[in-house]
Amino acid sequence: MSLATTDAEGRPDVRIVMMHGADADGWSFGSHSTSRKGRALDAHPYAALAFYWPALGRQVRVRGTVASAPSHESLADLHARSTGALAAALTGRQSEDLSSLEELRQVSEAAWARARENPSEPSPTWTLYRLRPEAVEFFQGDPDRRHVRLEYRRTEFGWSKNLLWP
């Protein structure tokens, strides 16, 4: 999914991330709290998600507040993933400047060894984030440009549903 955030200076940023789950608490994804997206979410805990299926002409857009899950849930999320994902998390330094690909290789090899040796090793900055939706839009494209847009908005009484002009 695409994740859009705003940094401390108000500049938008977007990237593709893996959705780790969706339930009544919101849409979940993980990252280091020290990464660019982690710092942006700390400064402005509001984000947008987009899912796109070009062959079907469909997309889903989600906007809402973002909060960190409790640390035990972040740790469980990290350990539910692959050895490679743990190794990448143990490598850390996400979004920091890298001096060379050789440095990356060395640090990555060491992290892979740690992950294989201790699959329950924590990564202190790994964070599971949850976006709690305030608005969700379902878009269905139409060849004659009569696209259907259905938006749900959270209200104090539940959800309202609105049909939007394309």
N, C-alpha and C positions, 0 to 999 in steps of 0.2 A: 504494500500500500504506500501511497505517497503521504508524507507527514510534513506539514508546513508549520513553522514556528516563527516567532519574532524575537530578535536578540535584544539585549539591554538598551541599544540605541534605536530600537524600533524598526530595524531592517529585517525584512522577511527572508526566510531561507526554506528550502524544500529539499527533501531527499526521499529515497525509497527505503522502507524498513520492513521487516517481517512482522506480521501480526502474530502475537503469541497467544491470543485468545479473545473471545468476546462473550460476555455474559451480562447479567443484570447490573454489574458494577461498571461496565463500560468496555471499551476496546483496549487491549493491552499490547504493549511493545516494550522491549528492553534496550537499555543503553547504559553507558557509564555516566554517572552524575557529573563527571568532570569533562565530558565531551562537549562539543559545540552545541548539540541539541540539548544536553543536560543543563548547560549553563543558560541557554535561551529559555528553557522551561522553568528554571529557577527564577529568572528575571520576569518572565511573563507566562504564568501557568495556564495558558490558553492555546489551543492548537486546532488544526484542521487536518482531516484525513480525506483521501480520495482513492477510490477503487475504480478501475477502468477495464472494460472488456470491449476492445475495439471491434472484434468480429460480430458482436451482438449489438453494438451501438449503445451499450449501457454503462452507466457510472453511478456510483453512490458517493455522496459527499457527507461528511460528518464534521460538526464543529462543537467544541465544548471545552470545559475546564480539564486540566490535567493534574493529577496528584500521584505521588510516589506510593507504591504499595508498601505495606510493612516489610521490614528487612527480612523476616523469615520467608515471606512470599517471594521476594526478589531472589533469595538464595535457592529456594525450591525451583523457581523458574530457570535459573542458571544451570542447576544440576539435572533438569529434565531435558536439556538439550544435548547435542552431540559432544564428543570429546574435542572435536575441532572448534566448536563454539566456546567450550570452556577454555581451550588454549588461546583463542582470540581474546577472550575476556581477561585472561591472566596476562596477556601481552600488554593490555592496558594502553595508555597513552593515546587513545582515540582522539583524533583531530589535532594532535600536537605536530609540530614540525618534525620531519624525519631526515636525518643527515644522509642516509644512503640505503639502498636496497640490501646491502650486505648487513647493515645493522638490523634491519627488519628480519632477515634470515636468521641471524644469530639469536635474537630475542624470541622469535617465533619457535625455533627449535627447542630452546630452553623451556618455553611455556608448554609446548607439546609434551615434553618429558615430564613436567610437573603434573599436567592433566592426566597422563597415562598412569603415573605413579600414585596420584591421590585424586581420584575422580570426585571427591567431595570437598576439594579445596575451595575456599571462598575467594571471591574477588571483591574487595571492600567497596569499590565504587559502582559495582553492577547494580542497576536499579530497574525494577519492573515499574513501568508507568501505566496509568489507566486514564484514558480520555472518557470522561462522563459526558455523553452527548446532550447538547442543548437544542441542536437542530440536525435533522437528517434529511437529505434530499435524494430521491430516486429519480434518475433520468433515463428515459428510453428514447433513443434517436429514431427519427422517421425519415425515409428517403425523400419525402415531399416537404421536409423541414417543419413538420407539425409535431415537434418533439413533445413528449409528455414529461412534465416535471411535477412530482408529488413531494411536498415538503411536510415533514412532521416537526413541530416545535414543542418543546417542553413548557408546560404552564404549571401554575400552582395546583391545578386540578387534574393533571395528567398530560396528555399529548393532544395538540390540535393538529388537524390535517388540512392542508391547503393545496389546491391545484394552481400552478404558476404558469404564466405565459412563457413560451420558449425564449 
